[in-house]
């Protein structure tokens, strides 16, 4: 699933080297954190969030096949959490 997410994200952006994916698995749940350059964020999210919604649907389908709950998080580097 991680490779699939990386493949999709790298093909949506202009700078594929700026794409990284973290995978955290716990209690049958998988959390993917997709990191992209700030300038590429709009391409991943898409108009009205359509791209990210489609990616989440596909990840959920693959996760369901493997009996896992899958979540996708795209952290915003501009927002500071202290």
PDB file of N, CA, C and O in Angstrom:
ATOM      1  N   UNK A   1       0.816  -1.192   0.000  1.00  0.00           N
ATOM      2  CA  UNK A   1       0.000   0.000   0.000  1.00  0.00           C
ATOM      3  C   UNK A   1       0.860   1.256   0.000  1.00  0.00           C
ATOM      4  O   UNK A   1       0.534   2.249  -0.650  1.00  0.00           O
ATOM      5  N   UNK A   2       1.967   1.196   0.742  1.00  0.00           N
ATOM      6  CA  UNK A   2       2.856   2.360   0.798  1.00  0.00           C
ATOM      7  C   UNK A   2       3.409   2.678  -0.591  1.00  0.00           C
ATOM      8  O   UNK A   2       3.477   3.839  -0.994  1.00  0.00           O
ATOM      9  N   UNK A   3       3.799   1.635  -1.311  1.00  0.00           N
ATOM     10  CA  UNK A   3       4.341   1.837  -2.654  1.00  0.00           C
ATOM     11  C   UNK A   3       3.287   2.419  -3.590  1.00  0.00           C
ATOM     12  O   UNK A   3       3.592   3.265  -4.429  1.00  0.00           O
ATOM     13  N   UNK A   4       2.048   1.962  -3.442  1.00  0.00           N
ATOM     14  CA  UNK A   4       0.951   2.481  -4.248  1.00  0.00           C
ATOM     15  C   UNK A   4       0.750   3.975  -3.979  1.00  0.00           C
ATOM     16  O   UNK A   4       0.616   4.767  -4.912  1.00  0.00           O
ATOM     17  N   UNK A   5       0.730   4.352  -2.706  1.00  0.00           N
ATOM     18  CA  UNK A   5       0.549   5.754  -2.339  1.00  0.00           C
ATOM     19  C   UNK A   5       1.688   6.610  -2.864  1.00  0.00           C
ATOM     20  O   UNK A   5       1.456   7.702  -3.384  1.00  0.00           O
ATOM     21  N   UNK A   6       2.912   6.129  -2.732  1.00  0.00           N
ATOM     22  CA  UNK A   6       4.062   6.869  -3.267  1.00  0.00           C
ATOM     23  C   UNK A   6       3.948   7.030  -4.783  1.00  0.00           C
ATOM     24  O   UNK A   6       4.212   8.109  -5.313  1.00  0.00           O
ATOM     25  N   UNK A   7       3.563   5.974  -5.475  1.00  0.00           N
ATOM     26  CA  UNK A   7       3.427   6.020  -6.928  1.00  0.00           C
ATOM     27  C   UNK A   7       2.411   7.076  -7.347  1.00  0.00           C
ATOM     28  O   UNK A   7       2.688   7.886  -8.232  1.00  0.00           O
ATOM     29  N   UNK A   8       1.240   7.072  -6.719  1.00  0.00           N
ATOM     30  CA  UNK A   8       0.190   8.029  -7.068  1.00  0.00           C
ATOM     31  C   UNK A   8       0.643   9.456  -6.774  1.00  0.00           C
ATOM     32  O   UNK A   8       0.494  10.344  -7.614  1.00  0.00           O
ATOM     33  N   UNK A   9       1.194   9.674  -5.588  1.00  0.00           N
ATOM     34  CA  UNK A   9       1.609  11.022  -5.193  1.00  0.00           C
ATOM     35  C   UNK A   9       2.715  11.559  -6.092  1.00  0.00           C
ATOM     36  O   UNK A   9       2.677  12.719  -6.500  1.00  0.00           O
ATOM     37  N   UNK A  10       3.695  10.725  -6.400  1.00  0.00           N
ATOM     38  CA  UNK A  10       4.816  11.174  -7.231  1.00  0.00           C
ATOM     39  C   UNK A  10       4.372  11.499  -8.647  1.00  0.00           C
ATOM     40  O   UNK A  10       4.990  12.331  -9.312  1.00  0.00           O
ATOM     41  N   UNK A  11       3.309  10.856  -9.118  1.00  0.00           N
ATOM     42  CA  UNK A  11       2.807  11.156 -10.462  1.00  0.00           C
ATOM     43  C   UNK A  11       1.872  12.354 -10.497  1.00  0.00           C
ATOM     44  O   UNK A  11       1.541  12.840 -11.578  1.00  0.00           O
ATOM     45  N   UNK A  12       1.444  12.835  -9.353  1.00  0.00           N
ATOM     46  CA  UNK A  12       0.597  14.027  -9.304  1.00  0.00           C
ATOM     47  C   UNK A  12       1.400  15.318  -9.210  1.00  0.00           C
ATOM     48  O   UNK A  12       0.920  16.370  -9.630  1.00  0.00           O
ATOM     49  N   UNK A  13       2.608  15.258  -8.671  1.00  0.00           N
ATOM     50  CA  UNK A  13       3.391  16.466  -8.413  1.00  0.00           C
ATOM     51  C   UNK A  13       4.464  16.677  -9.472  1.00  0.00           C
ATOM     52  O   UNK A  13       4.783  15.776 -10.247  1.00  0.00           O
ATOM     53  N   UNK A  14       5.015  17.894  -9.488  1.00  0.00           N
ATOM     54  CA  UNK A  14       6.096  18.215 -10.420  1.00  0.00           C
ATOM     55  C   UNK A  14       7.459  17.786  -9.889  1.00  0.00           C
ATOM     56  O   UNK A  14       8.375  17.509 -10.664  1.00  0.00           O
ATOM     57  N   UNK A  15       7.593  17.732  -8.546  1.00  0.00           N
ATOM     58  CA  UNK A  15       8.860  17.382  -7.916  1.00  0.00           C
ATOM     59  C   UNK A  15       8.695  16.080  -7.123  1.00  0.00           C
ATOM     60  O   UNK A  15       8.450  16.122  -5.918  1.00  0.00           O
ATOM     61  N   UNK A  16       8.827  14.927  -7.786  1.00  0.00           N
ATOM     62  CA  UNK A  16       8.606  13.655  -7.095  1.00  0.00           C
ATOM     63  C   UNK A  16       9.612  13.371  -5.984  1.00  0.00           C
ATOM     64  O   UNK A  16       9.331  12.569  -5.093  1.00  0.00           O
ATOM     65  N   UNK A  17      10.782  14.013  -6.020  1.00  0.00           N
ATOM     66  CA  UNK A  17      11.773  13.798  -4.968  1.00  0.00           C
ATOM     67  C   UNK A  17      11.312  14.370  -3.629  1.00  0.00           C
ATOM     68  O   UNK A  17      11.826  13.976  -2.582  1.00  0.00           O
ATOM     69  N   UNK A  18      10.352  15.293  -3.649  1.00  0.00           N
ATOM     70  CA  UNK A  18       9.852  15.910  -2.432  1.00  0.00           C
ATOM     71  C   UNK A  18       8.748  15.118  -1.751  1.00  0.00           C
ATOM     72  O   UNK A  18       8.185  15.575  -0.756  1.00  0.00           O
ATOM     73  N   UNK A  19       8.430  13.939  -2.270  1.00  0.00           N
ATOM     74  CA  UNK A  19       7.353  13.113  -1.715  1.00  0.00           C
ATOM     75  C   UNK A  19       7.943  12.035  -0.808  1.00  0.00           C
ATOM     76  O   UNK A  19       8.825  11.280  -1.216  1.00  0.00           O
ATOM     77  N   UNK A  20       7.444  11.975   0.427  1.00  0.00           N
ATOM     78  CA  UNK A  20       7.815  10.888   1.331  1.00  0.00           C
ATOM     79  C   UNK A  20       6.556  10.386   2.028  1.00  0.00           C
ATOM     80  O   UNK A  20       5.606  11.137   2.249  1.00  0.00           O
ATOM     81  N   UNK A  21       6.570   9.103   2.369  1.00  0.00           N
ATOM     82  CA  UNK A  21       5.420   8.482   3.020  1.00  0.00           C
ATOM     83  C   UNK A  21       5.889   7.766   4.276  1.00  0.00           C
ATOM     84  O   UNK A  21       6.810   6.950   4.236  1.00  0.00           O
ATOM     85  N   UNK A  22       5.242   8.083   5.390  1.00  0.00           N
ATOM     86  CA  UNK A  22       5.479   7.362   6.643  1.00  0.00           C
ATOM     87  C   UNK A  22       4.350   6.355   6.822  1.00  0.00           C
ATOM     88  O   UNK A  22       3.197   6.654   6.512  1.00  0.00           O
ATOM     89  N   UNK A  23       4.671   5.178   7.314  1.00  0.00           N
ATOM     90  CA  UNK A  23       3.655   4.160   7.574  1.00  0.00           C
ATOM     91  C   UNK A  23       3.727   3.769   9.046  1.00  0.00           C
ATOM     92  O   UNK A  23       4.767   3.323   9.531  1.00  0.00           O
ATOM     93  N   UNK A  24       2.618   3.940   9.747  1.00  0.00           N
ATOM     94  CA  UNK A  24       2.541   3.592  11.159  1.00  0.00           C
ATOM     95  C   UNK A  24       1.417   2.576  11.321  1.00  0.00           C
ATOM     96  O   UNK A  24       0.259   2.867  11.022  1.00  0.00           O
ATOM     97  N   UNK A  25       1.767   1.376  11.798  1.00  0.00           N
ATOM     98  CA  UNK A  25       0.773   0.317  11.960  1.00  0.00           C
ATOM     99  C   UNK A  25       0.586   0.013  13.443  1.00  0.00           C
ATOM    100  O   UNK A  25       1.549  -0.158  14.190  1.00  0.00           O
ATOM    101  N   UNK A  26      -0.688  -0.049  13.846  1.00  0.00           N
ATOM    102  CA  UNK A  26      -0.986  -0.334  15.243  1.00  0.00           C
ATOM    103  C   UNK A  26      -2.400  -0.891  15.345  1.00  0.00           C
ATOM    104  O   UNK A  26      -3.344  -0.301  14.822  1.00  0.00           O
ATOM    105  N   UNK A  27      -2.544  -2.029  16.020  1.00  0.00           N
ATOM    106  CA  UNK A  27      -3.850  -2.633  16.291  1.00  0.00           C
ATOM    107  C   UNK A  27      -4.706  -2.820  15.043  1.00  0.00           C
ATOM    108  O   UNK A  27      -5.903  -2.532  15.074  1.00  0.00           O
ATOM    109  N   UNK A  28      -4.129  -3.290  13.964  1.00  0.00           N
ATOM    110  CA  UNK A  28      -4.890  -3.537  12.750  1.00  0.00           C
ATOM    111  C   UNK A  28      -5.242  -2.289  11.962  1.00  0.00           C
ATOM    112  O   UNK A  28      -6.017  -2.351  11.007  1.00  0.00           O
ATOM    113  N   UNK A  29      -4.677  -1.159  12.357  1.00  0.00           N
ATOM    114  CA  UNK A  29      -4.903   0.103  11.655  1.00  0.00           C
ATOM    115  C   UNK A  29      -3.585   0.566  11.049  1.00  0.00           C
ATOM    116  O   UNK A  29      -2.519   0.373  11.635  1.00  0.00           O
ATOM    117  N   UNK A  30      -3.665   1.158   9.908  1.00  0.00           N
ATOM    118  CA  UNK A  30      -2.473   1.695   9.254  1.00  0.00           C
ATOM    119  C   UNK A  30      -2.699   3.181   9.006  1.00  0.00           C
ATOM    120  O   UNK A  30      -3.694   3.579   8.401  1.00  0.00           O
ATOM    121  N   UNK A  31      -1.768   3.986   9.479  1.00  0.00           N
ATOM    122  CA  UNK A  31      -1.808   5.427   9.248  1.00  0.00           C
ATOM    123  C   UNK A  31      -0.673   5.768   8.303  1.00  0.00           C
ATOM    124  O   UNK A  31       0.489   5.463   8.570  1.00  0.00           O
ATOM    125  N   UNK A  32      -1.021   6.402   7.200  1.00  0.00           N
ATOM    126  CA  UNK A  32      -0.022   6.884   6.257  1.00  0.00           C
ATOM    127  C   UNK A  32       0.050   8.394   6.394  1.00  0.00           C
ATOM    128  O   UNK A  32      -0.971   9.081   6.357  1.00  0.00           O
ATOM    129  N   UNK A  33       1.262   8.906   6.552  1.00  0.00           N
ATOM    130  CA  UNK A  33       1.494  10.354   6.543  1.00  0.00           C
ATOM    131  C   UNK A  33       2.221  10.682   5.252  1.00  0.00           C
ATOM    132  O   UNK A  33       3.346  10.241   5.019  1.00  0.00           O
ATOM    133  N   UNK A  34       1.559  11.455   4.431  1.00  0.00           N
ATOM    134  CA  UNK A  34       2.111  11.833   3.130  1.00  0.00           C
ATOM    135  C   UNK A  34       2.703  13.228   3.239  1.00  0.00           C
ATOM    136  O   UNK A  34       1.989  14.195   3.507  1.00  0.00           O
ATOM    137  N   UNK A  35       4.005  13.330   3.030  1.00  0.00           N
ATOM    138  CA  UNK A  35       4.705  14.610   3.098  1.00  0.00           C
ATOM    139  C   UNK A  35       5.064  15.045   1.677  1.00  0.00           C
ATOM    140  O   UNK A  35       5.676  14.292   0.920  1.00  0.00           O
ATOM    141  N   UNK A  36       4.671  16.272   1.331  1.00  0.00           N
ATOM    142  CA  UNK A  36       5.017  16.854   0.031  1.00  0.00           C
ATOM    143  C   UNK A  36       5.467  18.291   0.259  1.00  0.00           C
ATOM    144  O   UNK A  36       5.205  18.877   1.309  1.00  0.00           O
ATOM    145  N   UNK A  37       6.148  18.851  -0.739  1.00  0.00           N
ATOM    146  CA  UNK A  37       6.543  20.252  -0.664  1.00  0.00           C
ATOM    147  C   UNK A  37       5.296  21.120  -0.572  1.00  0.00           C
ATOM    148  O   UNK A  37       4.252  20.786  -1.132  1.00  0.00           O
ATOM    149  N   UNK A  38       5.415  22.240   0.140  1.00  0.00           N
ATOM    150  CA  UNK A  38       4.268  23.139   0.299  1.00  0.00           C
ATOM    151  C   UNK A  38       3.711  23.609  -1.043  1.00  0.00           C
ATOM    152  O   UNK A  38       2.501  23.781  -1.190  1.00  0.00           O
ATOM    153  N   UNK A  39       4.585  23.814  -2.011  1.00  0.00           N
ATOM    154  CA  UNK A  39       4.131  24.296  -3.316  1.00  0.00           C
ATOM    155  C   UNK A  39       3.338  23.231  -4.084  1.00  0.00           C
ATOM    156  O   UNK A  39       2.626  23.561  -5.032  1.00  0.00           O
ATOM    157  N   UNK A  40       3.454  21.977  -3.691  1.00  0.00           N
ATOM    158  CA  UNK A  40       2.779  20.874  -4.371  1.00  0.00           C
ATOM    159  C   UNK A  40       1.499  20.429  -3.663  1.00  0.00           C
ATOM    160  O   UNK A  40       0.794  19.552  -4.163  1.00  0.00           O
ATOM    161  N   UNK A  41       1.192  21.017  -2.516  1.00  0.00           N
ATOM    162  CA  UNK A  41       0.057  20.596  -1.708  1.00  0.00           C
ATOM    163  C   UNK A  41      -1.258  20.648  -2.494  1.00  0.00           C
ATOM    164  O   UNK A  41      -2.085  19.744  -2.374  1.00  0.00           O
ATOM    165  N   UNK A  42      -1.453  21.681  -3.281  1.00  0.00           N
ATOM    166  CA  UNK A  42      -2.686  21.824  -4.050  1.00  0.00           C
ATOM    167  C   UNK A  42      -2.886  20.723  -5.075  1.00  0.00           C
ATOM    168  O   UNK A  42      -4.019  20.336  -5.361  1.00  0.00           O
ATOM    169  N   UNK A  43      -1.803  20.223  -5.624  1.00  0.00           N
ATOM    170  CA  UNK A  43      -1.903  19.150  -6.617  1.00  0.00           C
ATOM    171  C   UNK A  43      -2.320  17.845  -5.967  1.00  0.00           C
ATOM    172  O   UNK A  43      -3.049  17.056  -6.569  1.00  0.00           O
ATOM    173  N   UNK A  44      -1.866  17.609  -4.748  1.00  0.00           N
ATOM    174  CA  UNK A  44      -2.247  16.389  -4.030  1.00  0.00           C
ATOM    175  C   UNK A  44      -3.705  16.477  -3.584  1.00  0.00           C
ATOM    176  O   UNK A  44      -4.457  15.510  -3.707  1.00  0.00           O
ATOM    177  N   UNK A  45      -4.095  17.631  -3.070  1.00  0.00           N
ATOM    178  CA  UNK A  45      -5.464  17.795  -2.570  1.00  0.00           C
ATOM    179  C   UNK A  45      -6.458  17.881  -3.719  1.00  0.00           C
ATOM    180  O   UNK A  45      -7.526  17.270  -3.666  1.00  0.00           O
ATOM    181  N   UNK A  46      -6.116  18.632  -4.750  1.00  0.00           N
ATOM    182  CA  UNK A  46      -6.990  18.753  -5.912  1.00  0.00           C
ATOM    183  C   UNK A  46      -8.111  19.750  -5.688  1.00  0.00           C
ATOM    184  O   UNK A  46      -8.319  20.248  -4.581  1.00  0.00           O
ATOM    185  N   UNK A  47      -8.815  20.022  -6.748  1.00  0.00           N
ATOM    186  CA  UNK A  47      -9.932  20.965  -6.689  1.00  0.00           C
ATOM    187  C   UNK A  47     -11.027  20.390  -5.804  1.00  0.00           C
ATOM    188  O   UNK A  47     -11.519  19.287  -6.040  1.00  0.00           O
ATOM    189  N   UNK A  48     -11.401  21.150  -4.786  1.00  0.00           N
ATOM    190  CA  UNK A  48     -12.413  20.759  -3.803  1.00  0.00           C
ATOM    191  C   UNK A  48     -12.067  19.438  -3.108  1.00  0.00           C
ATOM    192  O   UNK A  48     -12.960  18.739  -2.627  1.00  0.00           O
ATOM    193  N   UNK A  49     -10.780  19.095  -3.055  1.00  0.00           N
ATOM    194  CA  UNK A  49     -10.347  17.884  -2.356  1.00  0.00           C
ATOM    195  C   UNK A  49     -10.589  16.597  -3.108  1.00  0.00           C
ATOM    196  O   UNK A  49     -10.540  15.516  -2.522  1.00  0.00           O
ATOM    197  N   UNK A  50     -10.850  16.696  -4.389  1.00  0.00           N
ATOM    198  CA  UNK A  50     -11.201  15.493  -5.156  1.00  0.00           C
ATOM    199  C   UNK A  50     -10.066  14.481  -5.245  1.00  0.00           C
ATOM    200  O   UNK A  50     -10.298  13.278  -5.126  1.00  0.00           O
ATOM    201  N   UNK A  51      -8.834  14.961  -5.455  1.00  0.00           N
ATOM    202  CA  UNK A  51      -7.708  14.026  -5.576  1.00  0.00           C
ATOM    203  C   UNK A  51      -7.491  13.253  -4.286  1.00  0.00           C
ATOM    204  O   UNK A  51      -7.369  12.028  -4.304  1.00  0.00           O
ATOM    205  N   UNK A  52      -7.443  13.963  -3.170  1.00  0.00           N
ATOM    206  CA  UNK A  52      -7.174  13.289  -1.897  1.00  0.00           C
ATOM    207  C   UNK A  52      -8.335  12.369  -1.512  1.00  0.00           C
ATOM    208  O   UNK A  52      -8.113  11.318  -0.910  1.00  0.00           O
ATOM    209  N   UNK A  53      -9.547  12.746  -1.845  1.00  0.00           N
ATOM    210  CA  UNK A  53     -10.694  11.861  -1.578  1.00  0.00           C
ATOM    211  C   UNK A  53     -10.569  10.569  -2.375  1.00  0.00           C
ATOM    212  O   UNK A  53     -10.822   9.485  -1.850  1.00  0.00           O
ATOM    213  N   UNK A  54     -10.181  10.682  -3.638  1.00  0.00           N
ATOM    214  CA  UNK A  54     -10.022   9.500  -4.485  1.00  0.00           C
ATOM    215  C   UNK A  54      -8.903   8.603  -3.966  1.00  0.00           C
ATOM    216  O   UNK A  54      -9.040   7.380  -3.960  1.00  0.00           O
ATOM    217  N   UNK A  55      -7.800   9.206  -3.530  1.00  0.00           N
ATOM    218  CA  UNK A  55      -6.689   8.432  -2.980  1.00  0.00           C
ATOM    219  C   UNK A  55      -7.147   7.702  -1.723  1.00  0.00           C
ATOM    220  O   UNK A  55      -6.812   6.532  -1.535  1.00  0.00           O
ATOM    221  N   UNK A  56      -7.904   8.369  -0.865  1.00  0.00           N
ATOM    222  CA  UNK A  56      -8.398   7.747   0.366  1.00  0.00           C
ATOM    223  C   UNK A  56      -9.341   6.584   0.072  1.00  0.00           C
ATOM    224  O   UNK A  56      -9.295   5.560   0.753  1.00  0.00           O
ATOM    225  N   UNK A  57     -10.191   6.738  -0.933  1.00  0.00           N
ATOM    226  CA  UNK A  57     -11.108   5.655  -1.304  1.00  0.00           C
ATOM    227  C   UNK A  57     -10.322   4.432  -1.779  1.00  0.00           C
ATOM    228  O   UNK A  57     -10.625   3.304  -1.390  1.00  0.00           O
ATOM    229  N   UNK A  58      -9.319   4.661  -2.616  1.00  0.00           N
ATOM    230  CA  UNK A  58      -8.510   3.544  -3.115  1.00  0.00           C
ATOM    231  C   UNK A  58      -7.736   2.870  -1.992  1.00  0.00           C
ATOM    232  O   UNK A  58      -7.660   1.642  -1.945  1.00  0.00           O
ATOM    233  N   UNK A  59      -7.159   3.657  -1.086  1.00  0.00           N
ATOM    234  CA  UNK A  59      -6.442   3.073   0.048  1.00  0.00           C
ATOM    235  C   UNK A  59      -7.384   2.275   0.946  1.00  0.00           C
ATOM    236  O   UNK A  59      -7.016   1.210   1.442  1.00  0.00           O
ATOM    237  N   UNK A  60      -8.597   2.786   1.156  1.00  0.00           N
ATOM    238  CA  UNK A  60      -9.574   2.065   1.974  1.00  0.00           C
ATOM    239  C   UNK A  60      -9.948   0.736   1.335  1.00  0.00           C
ATOM    240  O   UNK A  60     -10.108  -0.266   2.031  1.00  0.00           O
ATOM    241  N   UNK A  61     -10.086   0.724   0.018  1.00  0.00           N
ATOM    242  CA  UNK A  61     -10.443  -0.509  -0.685  1.00  0.00           C
ATOM    243  C   UNK A  61      -9.330  -1.546  -0.552  1.00  0.00           C
ATOM    244  O   UNK A  61      -9.603  -2.718  -0.294  1.00  0.00           O
ATOM    245  N   UNK A  62      -8.093  -1.127  -0.725  1.00  0.00           N
ATOM    246  CA  UNK A  62      -6.968  -2.051  -0.581  1.00  0.00           C
ATOM    247  C   UNK A  62      -6.864  -2.516   0.872  1.00  0.00           C
ATOM    248  O   UNK A  62      -6.594  -3.689   1.129  1.00  0.00           O
ATOM    249  N   UNK A  63      -7.075  -1.612   1.810  1.00  0.00           N
ATOM    250  CA  UNK A  63      -7.038  -1.973   3.227  1.00  0.00           C
ATOM    251  C   UNK A  63      -8.126  -2.961   3.589  1.00  0.00           C
ATOM    252  O   UNK A  63      -7.885  -3.901   4.347  1.00  0.00           O
ATOM    253  N   UNK A  64      -9.315  -2.762   3.059  1.00  0.00           N
ATOM    254  CA  UNK A  64     -10.427  -3.672   3.345  1.00  0.00           C
ATOM    255  C   UNK A  64     -10.119  -5.075   2.823  1.00  0.00           C
ATOM    256  O   UNK A  64     -10.465  -6.072   3.458  1.00  0.00           O
ATOM    257  N   UNK A  65      -9.479  -5.141   1.686  1.00  0.00           N
ATOM    258  CA  UNK A  65      -9.104  -6.440   1.129  1.00  0.00           C
ATOM    259  C   UNK A  65      -8.140  -7.164   2.068  1.00  0.00           C
ATOM    260  O   UNK A  65      -8.170  -8.391   2.172  1.00  0.00           O
ATOM    261  N   UNK A  66      -7.291  -6.403   2.746  1.00  0.00           N
ATOM    262  CA  UNK A  66      -6.318  -6.970   3.679  1.00  0.00           C
ATOM    263  C   UNK A  66      -6.806  -6.928   5.133  1.00  0.00           C
ATOM    264  O   UNK A  66      -6.039  -7.175   6.064  1.00  0.00           O
ATOM    265  N   UNK A  67      -8.085  -6.611   5.310  1.00  0.00           N
ATOM    266  CA  UNK A  67      -8.713  -6.534   6.639  1.00  0.00           C
ATOM    267  C   UNK A  67      -7.994  -5.567   7.571  1.00  0.00           C
ATOM    268  O   UNK A  67      -7.748  -5.876   8.737  1.00  0.00           O
ATOM    269  N   UNK A  68      -7.662  -4.394   7.042  1.00  0.00           N
ATOM    270  CA  UNK A  68      -7.010  -3.335   7.807  1.00  0.00           C
ATOM    271  C   UNK A  68      -7.796  -2.047   7.610  1.00  0.00           C
ATOM    272  O   UNK A  68      -8.381  -1.815   6.552  1.00  0.00           O
ATOM    273  N   UNK A  69      -7.800  -1.225   8.629  1.00  0.00           N
ATOM    274  CA  UNK A  69      -8.358   0.115   8.512  1.00  0.00           C
ATOM    275  C   UNK A  69      -7.217   1.039   8.125  1.00  0.00           C
ATOM    276  O   UNK A  69      -6.161   1.030   8.758  1.00  0.00           O
ATOM    277  N   UNK A  70      -7.429   1.832   7.093  1.00  0.00           N
ATOM    278  CA  UNK A  70      -6.367   2.685   6.569  1.00  0.00           C
ATOM    279  C   UNK A  70      -6.786   4.148   6.676  1.00  0.00           C
ATOM    280  O   UNK A  70      -7.914   4.515   6.347  1.00  0.00           O
ATOM    281  N   UNK A  71      -5.854   4.972   7.142  1.00  0.00           N
ATOM    282  CA  UNK A  71      -6.077   6.410   7.221  1.00  0.00           C
ATOM    283  C   UNK A  71      -4.952   7.115   6.491  1.00  0.00           C
ATOM    284  O   UNK A  71      -3.816   6.641   6.474  1.00  0.00           O
ATOM    285  N   UNK A  72      -5.272   8.251   5.888  1.00  0.00           N
ATOM    286  CA  UNK A  72      -4.274   9.065   5.200  1.00  0.00           C
ATOM    287  C   UNK A  72      -4.267  10.440   5.830  1.00  0.00           C
ATOM    288  O   UNK A  72      -5.308  11.082   5.969  1.00  0.00           O
ATOM    289  N   UNK A  73      -3.088  10.884   6.207  1.00  0.00           N
ATOM    290  CA  UNK A  73      -2.910  12.198   6.809  1.00  0.00           C
ATOM    291  C   UNK A  73      -1.886  12.956   5.979  1.00  0.00           C
ATOM    292  O   UNK A  73      -0.852  12.410   5.594  1.00  0.00           O
ATOM    293  N   UNK A  74      -2.186  14.219   5.709  1.00  0.00           N
ATOM    294  CA  UNK A  74      -1.253  15.075   4.988  1.00  0.00           C
ATOM    295  C   UNK A  74      -0.935  16.260   5.888  1.00  0.00           C
ATOM    296  O   UNK A  74      -1.677  17.242   5.903  1.00  0.00           O
ATOM    297  N   UNK A  75       0.169  16.178   6.642  1.00  0.00           N
ATOM    298  CA  UNK A  75       0.479  17.258   7.582  1.00  0.00           C
ATOM    299  C   UNK A  75       0.815  18.543   6.842  1.00  0.00           C
ATOM    300  O   UNK A  75       1.467  18.525   5.798  1.00  0.00           O
ATOM    301  N   UNK A  76       0.363  19.649   7.396  1.00  0.00           N
ATOM    302  CA  UNK A  76       0.632  20.969   6.841  1.00  0.00           C
ATOM    303  C   UNK A  76       1.841  21.546   7.577  1.00  0.00           C
ATOM    304  O   UNK A  76       1.766  21.817   8.776  1.00  0.00           O
ATOM    305  N   UNK A  77       2.929  21.730   6.880  1.00  0.00           N
ATOM    306  CA  UNK A  77       4.158  22.219   7.502  1.00  0.00           C
ATOM    307  C   UNK A  77       4.037  23.670   7.945  1.00  0.00           C
ATOM    308  O   UNK A  77       4.809  24.130   8.786  1.00  0.00           O
ATOM    309  N   UNK A  78       3.071  24.391   7.384  1.00  0.00           N
ATOM    310  CA  UNK A  78       2.915  25.800   7.728  1.00  0.00           C
ATOM    311  C   UNK A  78       2.288  25.994   9.106  1.00  0.00           C
ATOM    312  O   UNK A  78       2.441  27.051   9.717  1.00  0.00           O
ATOM    313  N   UNK A  79       1.580  24.971   9.594  1.00  0.00           N
ATOM    314  CA  UNK A  79       0.916  25.066  10.888  1.00  0.00           C
ATOM    315  C   UNK A  79       1.856  24.517  11.947  1.00  0.00           C
ATOM    316  O   UNK A  79       2.316  23.378  11.857  1.00  0.00           O
ATOM    317  N   UNK A  80       2.135  25.330  12.943  1.00  0.00           N
ATOM    318  CA  UNK A  80       3.029  24.906  14.024  1.00  0.00           C
ATOM    319  C   UNK A  80       2.225  24.347  15.172  1.00  0.00           C
ATOM    320  O   UNK A  80       1.218  24.924  15.582  1.00  0.00           O
ATOM    321  N   UNK A  81       2.674  23.222  15.688  1.00  0.00           N
ATOM    322  CA  UNK A  81       2.070  22.652  16.881  1.00  0.00           C
ATOM    323  C   UNK A  81       3.116  22.640  17.977  1.00  0.00           C
ATOM    324  O   UNK A  81       4.157  21.995  17.851  1.00  0.00           O
ATOM    325  N   UNK A  82       2.839  23.342  19.030  1.00  0.00           N
ATOM    326  CA  UNK A  82       3.820  23.442  20.124  1.00  0.00           C
ATOM    327  C   UNK A  82       3.253  22.910  21.397  1.00  0.00           C
ATOM    328  O   UNK A  82       3.933  22.911  22.423  1.00  0.00           O
TER     329      UNK A  82
END
